Amino acid sequence: MKLHCPHCHTTIENEFKLSKFASLSSEQLQFIETFLVCRGNIKEVEKELGISYPTVRGKLNDVVVALGHDAEMPKKSERDTKKIISMLEDGELKAEEAIKLLKNESRDLK
């Protein structure tokens, strides 16, 4: 692998192990920097970059894929709801307990 500095024109050639972030485009790195500065608050990223919520989500998914991960992970509430239902079906929870847990889930979404 070759590393080249466009400012001083120095080139280094060797075997390097680079961070996954080294494979991101400059636009993706700028987006990630903004995302981090905004502490992951998508509304703030929207304002900062002047783009819509779906565009922020799309850019975030692009970065996730570029880093070698699946683009769409199930939402925490979806995973938890499925787990609660599975535990109810398996007899690990009583109906009343499942209802209470599910109500807490829906409250967390608001």
N, C-alpha and C positions, 0 to 999 in steps of 0.2 A: 504494500500500500504506500502511496505517496501522499505526503502532506505538503501543501504549498501555501506560502504567505504571499498574497497579492500585493502587499505594501512594500516588503523588502525583497521580494522575489526569491526567498530562501525555500529550497525544496529538501525535504527529508524523506528518505525511502527506507522502510523497514517493515517488520510485522508489528502491527499495533492492534490493541483491543480498544475500540472506541465505545463510548456510551451510545445507547440507543438514540439519544437526543442528537447525536452528530449526524444522523441520517435524515433529520427533519429539514425542510426547506427554511429559508430565512423568514418567509411569511408565517410558517407554522411556529417557528421559535418566537417571533414577535407576538403572535396570538397567545402562546403559552405564557409569555412574560406578562402580558396584559391580564390574562386569566388569573395568574398568581397574585399580581398586585391588587386585583379586585377581590382577592381571597376566595375565588371560586363563585362569587356572586354573579350569576348570569345577567341579572338586570343591570348591574354596574358595567359588565363587559359590553352589553348592548349600548349603553350610554357612551362609554369610552370610545368604542369603535364606530358608533353610528350605524349599527347593523341590527337586524331583527333577531328575535329569540330563535326561530328555526335556523337562521344562518349561524348563530353562535353554536347551537347544538351540532350543526353539520360540520363546522370547523373543528369542534371538539372531537367528534367521531372520526374525522379524517386523521387527526393527530393520534388518537387511540389506535387506529388501524396501522398507521405508519410506525408505531412503536411495537407492533406485532401482537396486538390483542384483538379480541372480538369487538366489533363496533357497538353492538347492542347487548347490554347485560340486562337481565330482568330487573325491574325496579325492586328495591328492598321490600316495599309493601306487597308486591306481587309474590315474591319469594316467601315472605312471612305468612301471607294468607294461605298459600298452597301448603306450607308446612303445618299450619294450624289445622287445616282441613284433613290432611293426612294423619295427623296425630289423633284427631277426632275419629276418623275411620278405623284406626288401629286400636281404639279404646284407651289411648294414653291420656286423653282428656275427656271430661264430661261435657255435655252440651252447654251447660251454663258457663263453664270455664272458657270454652271456645268462643261463645258469644261475647263474653267480657273482653277477651283478647282481640277479637275482630273489631269491636267497638273502639278500643284503644287505637288500633291501626288506622281506622277511618278518621279519628280525631288528629292523629299525627300528620295526615295528609293536608289538613287545613292550614 
